[in-house]
Amino acid sequence: MNQQRQYMLTLVQLLEERSAKDEKASSEASGELAILREAIANAERTALSATTRADASRWALSQAQEVFRCLTSDRQGSSEDAQRPPDKGREQPVTVVRAILDFLGERGKATTGEIVNAVRQTRPAADSSKVNPELTRLCRRGDITRIQTGLYQLARDAERDVSA
């Protein structure tokens, strides 16, 4: 009986040591896991921030190119390629303004609804809430003329109509 008791005591001591080691390893692993989770969260925030900045930069570039095109189109007699800044080999999305001006250039006169539908061909998410402010801005800037409520044409076409 004494031998059994000694064996059980030794076994309990070994299991206590193993349990303590395992508890320590578990605690260390949990600490490392918490550090890694924080590192992953930081990396995700950094990636999101970089993506947001890249999107904003792409948008700013497309807007600057659009302004450049608007400032140089029909005001200088140079070729279209000379007027356009380099686009680094990537085709830029058509802006709402460019879609409006292109459509009116092809069509002549158009209603707000026709312009919205034309813009949707290149910008499917566009609706009147995006198109109407641009129409107003283009009118104020003198690029297009509001012939009557809801009817527009390019300003240079309006000049031809008056002089004819």
C-alpha positions in Angstrom: 0.0 0.0 0.0 2.8 2.3 0.8 4.3 1.7 -2.6 1.0 2.6 -4.3 0.7 5.7 -2.2 4.2 6.8 -3.2 3.4 6.1 -6.9 0.2 8.2 -6.7 2.0 11.0 -4.9 4.7 11.1 -7.6 2.1 11.0 -10.3 0.2 13.9 -8.7 3.4 15.9 -8.5 4.2 15.2 -12.1 0.7 16.2 -13.2 0.9 19.4 -11.1 4.2 20.3 -12.8 2.8 19.5 -16.3 -0.4 21.5 -15.5 1.7 24.5 -14.3 3.9 24.3 -17.5 0.8 24.0 -19.7 -0.9 26.9 -17.9 2.2 29.0 -18.4 2.4 28.1 -22.1 -1.3 28.8 -22.6 -0.9 32.2 -20.9 2.1 33.1 -23.1 0.3 31.9 -26.3 -2.7 34.0 -25.3 -0.4 37.0 -24.9 1.2 36.4 -28.2 -2.2 36.0 -29.8 -3.4 39.3 -28.4 -0.2 41.0 -29.8 -0.8 39.4 -33.2 -4.5 40.4 -33.2 -3.5 44.0 -32.4 -0.9 43.9 -35.3 -3.6 42.6 -37.6 -6.0 45.3 -36.6 -3.3 47.9 -37.2 -2.5 46.4 -40.6 -6.2 46.4 -41.5 -6.5 50.1 -40.5 -3.3 51.0 -42.4 -4.6 49.1 -45.5 -8.0 50.8 -45.3 -6.4 54.2 -44.9 -4.1 53.6 -47.9 -7.0 52.4 -50.0 -9.1 55.5 -49.1 -6.1 57.8 -49.9 -5.6 55.9 -53.2 -9.3 56.3 -54.1 -9.2 60.0 -53.2 -6.1 60.5 -55.3 -7.6 58.7 -58.3 -10.7 60.9 -57.9 -8.7 64.1 -57.6 -6.7 63.1 -60.7 -9.8 62.5 -62.8 -11.3 65.8 -61.6 -8.1 67.7 -62.4 -7.9 66.0 -65.8 -11.6 67.0 -66.4 -11.0 70.6 -65.4 -7.9 70.6 -67.7 -9.9 69.3 -70.6 -12.7 71.8 -70.0 -10.3 74.7 -69.8 -8.5 73.7 -73.0 -11.3 72.3 -75.2 -12.7 74.7 -77.9 -10.5 77.5 -76.6 -7.2 76.5 -78.1 -6.8 75.4 -81.7 -4.4 72.6 -80.8 -5.0 68.9 -81.3 -6.8 67.0 -78.6 -3.7 64.9 -77.8 -1.8 68.1 -77.0 -4.5 69.3 -74.7 -4.8 66.2 -72.7 -2.3 65.6 -69.8 -0.7 62.2 -69.7 -2.8 59.6 -67.9 0.0 57.2 -67.1 -1.4 54.4 -69.3 -4.6 53.9 -67.4 -8.0 54.8 -68.9 -9.7 57.2 -66.5 -13.5 56.8 -65.8 -15.7 59.2 -67.6 -16.9 61.9 -65.2 -20.4 63.2 -65.1 -19.3 66.5 -66.5 -17.5 64.8 -69.5 -20.6 62.6 -70.1 -22.9 65.7 -70.2 -20.6 67.7 -72.5 -20.1 64.7 -74.8 -23.8 64.0 -75.0 -24.8 67.6 -75.7 -22.0 67.8 -78.3 -23.4 64.9 -80.2 -27.1 65.6 -79.6 -27.3 69.4 -79.7 -30.3 70.0 -77.4 -31.5 67.7 -74.7 -33.8 67.5 -71.8 -32.6 66.8 -68.2 -34.1 63.3 -68.4 -32.3 62.5 -71.7 -29.0 63.8 -70.2 -29.5 61.7 -67.0 -30.1 58.6 -69.2 -27.0 59.4 -71.3 -24.8 59.9 -68.3 -26.0 56.5 -66.9 -24.6 54.8 -70.0 -21.1 55.5 -68.7 -21.8 56.1 -65.0 -24.6 53.6 -64.0 -24.8 54.9 -60.5 -25.5 58.5 -61.7 -29.0 59.9 -61.1 -30.5 63.3 -61.2 -29.1 64.2 -57.8 -25.6 63.9 -59.4 -26.4 65.3 -62.8 -28.6 68.4 -61.9 -25.8 70.1 -59.8 -23.4 69.6 -62.6 -25.9 71.1 -65.1 -26.2 74.1 -62.9 -22.5 74.5 -62.5 -21.9 74.1 -66.3 -24.5 76.8 -66.9 -22.9 79.1 -64.4 -19.5 78.5 -65.9 -20.8 79.2 -69.4 -20.2 75.8 -70.9 -23.8 75.0 -71.5 -27.0 77.1 -71.9 -30.4 76.4 -70.3 -32.7 77.2 -73.2 -35.8 76.7 -71.0 -36.5 74.8 -67.8 -35.2 71.3 -68.3 -33.7 71.9 -71.8 -30.0 72.4 -72.4 -27.4 72.8 -75.2 -23.7 73.6 -75.4 -23.0 77.3 -75.1 -21.2 77.4 -78.5 -24.3 75.9 -80.1 -26.5 78.6 -78.5 -24.2 81.3 -80.0 -24.7 79.7 -83.5 -28.5 79.7 -83.0 -28.5 83.4 -82.1 -26.3 84.4 -85.0 -28.1 82.3 -87.6 
